[in-house]
Structures are given as C-alpha cells and as structure tokens.
C-alpha cells in the first residue's frame, strides 16, 4: 500500500545549490558560507570528479576508458583558478602591456611614452640645442678675430682656403660614408645564400661548376628509386615474403616490398589502378607477421567502408574507426579517415 502511495507523490528534486565553507587561518576557522550552483547535466566522467555526475555509456560500464577522471577523495576542494585579468600586468593607463609567459612587453618609441620619459626627452633636446648655439657663437667669434687681424687679401685667401677645406671635408665625408655603406651591405650579402636549390640542382649551374672543378652539396631528403631498372634477384632479396601474390609484381612494387622488408619508410607515387593497394596489403601482412599495428587512411568515409569490406575478406583482424562507425578499434589493421587520424 505504501508503494502505491509513493507512485502518486513527487520525489524530492536534487539540490542544484551546494554550500561551501569559507575558512581562514592555519586552524581552518569558518568565517563564512558560499553558495555554488551545480548543474548535474554538464558534469560527466570526462570533466568532473563528483560522485553525482552523469553515468557513462553501456560500452564503458565495466572497463571504463583511459580518459575518464576518477572520483575525488572526500575533503578535497577544487582549486580556484584566478581570473586572467588579475594575473596580467597593466601599465599606467590601465592597458595590458605584458603578455602571458613574457618578462616584459613591447616598447614602441614615441607611442605610449610615460610622463617621466617625456620630461627626460625634453631636457635632452634643450641641452643639445643650447650646445649647438654655443658652438655656433664660438665659431663666429673665431672667424671675426681672424678677419680683423689680417689684411683683406689674406682674409679673402683664408676664406677661400676654408671654403676649399670644407668642400674637401664634405667630399671625404661622403666618400667615407659610401665606403662604410658598401662594406656594410657586402657584409650582409656574405651572410645571405647565393642561390636556393630546394633540393634540386640546375643543369646549367652543375655544368658550370663541374667545368670549374667545383661540386655543389645538395641535401637529399629522399632516395628516388629507378623503376625502369628491373630486379632479377627479387627472390634472393626477399626469401620469406609476408604475402604471396598470384601474379608477377611490377618493378615499383618489388622495390617497395624490398624496402619495407629493410625497415625503410616507403612513399609510393603512382597513377590510378597502378597497384598501390598491393603494397598496402603487403604492409598489413607484415604487421600481422611482426605483431605490429597498421593504419590505413582514406579521405572520405565511403572509401573507408569499402576498404574495410575488402580487407575483411583477406584478413581476420581488421577494424574501422570513423566519425559514425567504430568496429574493433584494437585490431592490428585499423582503417580510419584522415580527420580521425589527426585527432588521435
């Protein structure tokens, strides 16, 4: 009878407000209370340590996942994260001038100058102007005394000599500044590379250097295999292949298989329907033999589903991982889209 009565009564709602104590001092004396709004719909196993968070899915009921957060022990409060505007430094105008992680901010000359700096600049400008005025007055006094002591002809000769000397000084100054500028530019040119090859060598440049007895040092990022040269001893190079094919492999396929067996990184560039999938199948067979993992990527989901169907007919341990489908993600051969691979 009590069970029937409980069916007609509304249950108590969960509290959306939690009361927290405000403590101070070493003894933890309670000085006040604070109400914190709790939204249980936003808390889950990935972002909360609370006991009343939402439950996970049925697939993760037993084992859970590595990314799930544990429950917080009792008595441990969540650390308060200070606001960013309280951490960042402000200048005299109240503007943020030092970004996070930097010891100082950007200092622009003439922009946002402090009042003290403006006063110092004005004092320096006034002192420089007074020094220039004193020097000009002293030069005028010297010129007048020279003219009064000598005759007019000597004064004219002296003025001509002074003018010639000034012109010569200007010419020497210009030539010296030109020499300094040319030497500075030549020093910068010595630091810059003369040519940029991007891994390639121009034919004309290589011929000219070879005729002069010089050689260019080019860094090779990849070793290009000559596919026009056939491999006659493929069975000797790969005595125990991971996969047998019912047809004769092409030259580039043999080269790829050989380098895969050697542990090299192989990049196959071929046109459509040339046989690149055969190389991928050999890599999957090697992963099964060596007990390693192979990831086959495709740009769209339709191709991923098609490759999963094709590989499932050949291999047993195959999985697929896309935005919509997740089948056997622990398989040795995992097919996924490039978007999922980027997020892994």
C-alpha positions in Angstrom: 0.0 0.0 0.0 2.9 2.4 0.8 4.4 1.6 -2.6 1.2 2.7 -4.4 1.1 5.9 -2.4 4.7 6.7 -3.4 3.7 6.4 -7.0 1.3 9.4 -6.7 3.8 11.6 -4.8 6.5 13.7 -6.4 10.1 12.7 -5.4 12.4 15.3 -4.0 14.4 17.2 -6.5 18.2 17.1 -6.4 19.8 20.2 -4.9 21.3 22.5 -7.5 23.0 24.6 -4.9 25.9 23.5 -2.8 27.0 25.3 0.4 30.8 25.7 0.8 32.6 27.0 3.9 35.0 29.9 3.7 37.9 29.2 6.0 40.9 31.3 7.1 44.0 30.8 9.2 46.1 27.7 9.8 43.4 26.2 12.0 40.8 26.4 9.2 38.3 28.6 11.1 35.0 29.0 9.3 34.4 32.7 8.6 31.5 32.5 6.2 29.4 30.5 3.7 29.2 30.5 -0.1 26.5 29.0 -2.3 27.7 27.3 -5.5 25.3 26.5 -8.3 25.8 22.9 -9.5 24.4 21.7 -12.9 24.5 17.9 -13.0 23.7 17.8 -16.7 27.1 19.3 -17.6 29.1 17.0 -15.4 30.4 13.7 -16.8 33.3 11.3 -16.4 35.5 13.5 -18.7 35.2 16.8 -16.9 34.1 16.2 -13.3 35.3 14.4 -10.2 31.9 14.5 -8.5 30.1 11.4 -7.3 26.8 12.7 -8.7 28.0 13.1 -12.2 26.3 11.5 -15.2 26.9 7.9 -15.8 28.9 6.7 -18.8 27.7 4.6 -21.7 26.9 0.9 -21.6 30.1 0.1 -23.6 32.2 1.7 -20.9 30.3 0.3 -17.9 32.8 -2.3 -16.9 36.2 -1.2 -18.1 35.7 2.5 -18.5 38.2 4.5 -20.5 41.7 5.9 -20.0 40.4 9.4 -20.5 37.9 9.2 -17.6 38.6 11.1 -14.4 38.4 9.3 -11.1 36.3 10.3 -8.2 37.7 13.0 -5.9 38.5 11.9 -2.3 36.4 13.4 0.4 37.5 16.7 1.9 39.4 17.9 -1.1 38.2 21.2 -2.5 38.5 22.2 -6.2 41.3 24.7 -6.6 40.2 28.1 -7.6 41.6 29.4 -10.9 42.4 33.1 -10.8 41.0 35.3 -13.5 43.3 36.2 -16.3 42.8 40.0 -15.9 44.1 39.8 -12.3 47.3 38.0 -13.4 48.3 40.1 -16.3 50.2 43.3 -15.8 48.8 46.7 -16.6 50.6 49.9 -17.4 49.9 53.4 -16.1 47.0 53.8 -18.5 45.3 50.6 -17.3 46.2 48.6 -20.5 47.7 45.1 -20.7 51.3 45.5 -21.7 53.0 42.2 -20.8 51.6 39.0 -22.5 51.5 35.7 -20.6 54.8 34.0 -20.5 56.9 37.1 -21.2 59.0 39.1 -18.8 58.3 42.4 -20.5 56.1 43.8 -23.1 56.7 45.6 -26.4 58.2 49.1 -26.1 57.4 51.4 -29.0 59.4 54.6 -29.2 57.0 57.6 -29.3 53.9 55.6 -28.6 52.6 55.3 -25.0 55.6 57.2 -23.5 55.4 57.8 -19.8 55.3 61.4 -18.4 58.8 61.0 -16.8 60.2 59.8 -20.1 58.7 62.8 -21.9 60.4 65.2 -19.4 63.8 63.5 -19.8 63.5 63.7 -23.6 62.6 67.4 -23.4 65.6 68.1 -21.1 67.9 66.2 -23.5 66.6 68.2 -26.5 67.1 71.5 -24.7 70.6 70.7 -23.7 71.5 69.7 -27.3 70.0 72.9 -28.6 72.0 75.0 -26.1 75.2 73.2 -27.0 74.7 73.9 -30.7 74.0 77.6 -30.1 77.2 77.9 -28.0 79.3 76.2 -30.7 77.9 78.4 -33.4 78.7 81.6 -31.4 82.2 80.4 -30.6 82.9 79.7 -34.3 81.6 83.2 -35.3 83.9 84.8 -32.8 86.9 82.9 -34.2 86.1 83.9 -37.7 85.7 87.6 -36.8 89.0 87.7 -34.9 90.9 86.1 -37.9 89.4 88.7 -40.3 90.3 91.6 -38.1 94.0 90.6 -37.5 94.9 90.1 -41.2 94.5 92.2 -44.3 91.6 92.0 -46.7 93.6 89.9 -49.2 94.7 87.5 -46.5 91.2 87.3 -45.3 89.9 86.6 -48.7 92.6 83.9 -49.2 91.7 82.5 -45.8 88.0 82.4 -46.7 88.8 80.6 -50.0 91.1 78.1 -48.2 88.4 77.5 -45.6 85.8 77.0 -48.3 88.1 74.6 -50.1 88.7 72.8 -46.9 85.0 72.5 -46.1 84.3 71.2 -49.6 87.1 68.7 -49.3 85.8 67.6 -45.9 82.4 67.1 -47.3 83.8 65.1 -50.2 85.8 62.9 -47.9 82.8 62.5 -45.6 80.6 61.4 -48.5 83.2 59.0 -49.7 83.8 57.5 -46.3 80.0 57.1 -45.7 79.7 55.5 -49.1 82.6 53.1 -48.2 81.0 52.3 -44.9 77.6 51.7 -46.6 79.2 49.5 -49.2 81.2 47.5 -46.7 78.1 47.0 -44.5 76.0 45.9 -47.5 78.7 43.5 -48.6 78.9 42.0 -45.1 75.1 41.4 -45.2 75.4 39.8 -48.7 78.1 37.5 -47.4 75.6 36.1 -44.8 72.8 35.5 -47.4 72.9 32.4 -49.6 73.7 33.0 -53.2 71.1 30.5 -54.6 68.3 28.4 -53.2 68.0 25.0 -54.9 65.2 23.4 -52.8 66.8 20.0 -53.1 67.3 20.3 -56.9 70.4 21.3 -58.9 70.1 23.3 -62.1 71.7 21.6 -65.1 73.5 24.8 -66.3 74.8 25.5 -62.8 76.0 22.0 -62.3 77.8 22.0 -65.7 79.4 25.4 -64.9 80.6 24.2 -61.5 81.9 20.9 -62.8 83.9 22.7 -65.5 85.4 24.9 -62.9 86.3 21.9 -60.8 83.7 22.6 -58.0 80.8 20.5 -56.7 77.6 21.5 -55.1 76.5 19.9 -51.8 72.8 19.1 -52.0 70.9 17.5 -49.1 68.8 14.6 -50.2 65.6 14.2 -48.2 64.5 11.0 -50.1 66.1 8.4 -52.3 64.4 8.1 -55.6 64.3 4.5 -56.9 64.8 3.9 -60.6 61.7 1.8 -61.5 63.0 1.4 -65.1 65.7 -1.0 -63.9 64.3 -4.5 -63.3 65.1 -6.6 -60.2 66.4 -10.0 -61.4 67.1 -11.5 -57.9 63.9 -10.5 -56.1 63.5 -14.0 -54.6 67.0 -13.8 -53.1 66.4 -10.3 -51.6 63.1 -11.3 -50.1 63.4 -15.0 -49.3 60.4 -15.2 -46.9 57.8 -12.7 -48.1 54.9 -11.9 -45.7 52.4 -12.3 -48.5 52.3 -14.3 -51.7 50.7 -12.8 -54.8 49.1 -14.9 -57.6 50.6 -12.6 -60.2 54.0 -11.1 -61.0 54.7 -7.9 -59.2 55.8 -4.8 -61.1 59.2 -3.2 -60.6 58.0 -0.4 -58.3 56.0 -3.0 -56.2 59.1 -5.2 -55.8 61.2 -2.1 -54.8 58.5 -1.2 -52.3 58.4 -4.7 -50.8 62.2 -4.9 -50.6 62.5 -1.5 -48.8 59.6 -2.4 -46.5 61.5 -5.6 -45.5 64.5 -3.5 -44.9 62.6 -1.3 -42.4 62.7 1.9 -44.6 60.0 4.5 -44.9 58.4 4.0 -48.4 56.4 6.6 -50.3 54.7 5.2 -53.4 53.6 7.7 -56.1 51.7 6.1 -59.0 48.7 6.8 -61.1 45.3 5.3 -60.6 44.9 1.5 -60.8 48.7 1.1 -60.8 48.8 -1.3 -57.9 49.4 0.8 -54.8 46.9 -1.2 -52.8 49.0 -4.3 -53.3 51.9 -2.6 -51.5 49.4 -1.6 -48.7 48.3 -5.2 -48.4 51.9 -6.4 -48.1 52.4 -3.8 -45.3 49.3 -5.2 -43.5 50.7 -8.7 -43.8 54.0 -7.6 -42.4 52.2 -6.1 -39.4 50.3 -9.3 -38.8 53.6 -11.3 -39.0 55.6 -8.9 -36.8 52.7 -8.4 -34.4 52.6 -4.6 -35.0 49.8 -2.2 -36.0 49.0 -0.8 -39.4 46.8 2.3 -40.0 45.1 2.7 -43.4 43.7 6.2 -44.0 41.3 7.4 -46.6 39.9 10.9 -47.2 36.2 10.1 -47.0 34.0 7.6 -45.1 32.8 5.8 -48.2 36.3 4.7 -49.2 37.0 3.7 -45.6 33.9 1.5 -45.6 34.8 0.0 -48.9 38.4 -0.8 -47.8 37.1 -2.3 -44.6 34.9 -4.7 -46.7 37.8 -5.6 -49.0 40.4 -6.1 -46.2 37.9 -8.1 -44.2 37.7 -10.7 -46.9 41.5 -11.1 -46.8 42.4 -10.6 -43.1 40.7 -11.5 -39.9 41.9 -8.8 -37.6 40.6 -5.6 -39.2 38.9 -2.6 -37.6 37.4 0.6 -38.7 37.2 4.0 -37.0 35.3 6.9 -38.4 33.0 9.6 -37.1 30.0 7.3 -37.4 31.3 3.8 -37.1 33.7 2.2 -34.6 34.3 -1.6 -35.1 37.2 -3.4 -33.4 39.5 -0.5 -32.7 42.1 -2.8 -31.1 42.7 -4.6 -34.4 46.2 -4.8 -35.9 44.9 -3.3 -39.2 42.8 -0.2 -38.4 41.1 1.8 -41.2 40.3 5.4 -40.4 39.7 8.7 -42.1 42.3 11.4 -42.1 40.2 13.6 -39.8 40.2 10.9 -37.1 43.9 10.2 -37.5 44.6 13.9 -36.9 42.7 13.8 -33.7 44.3 10.6 -32.4 
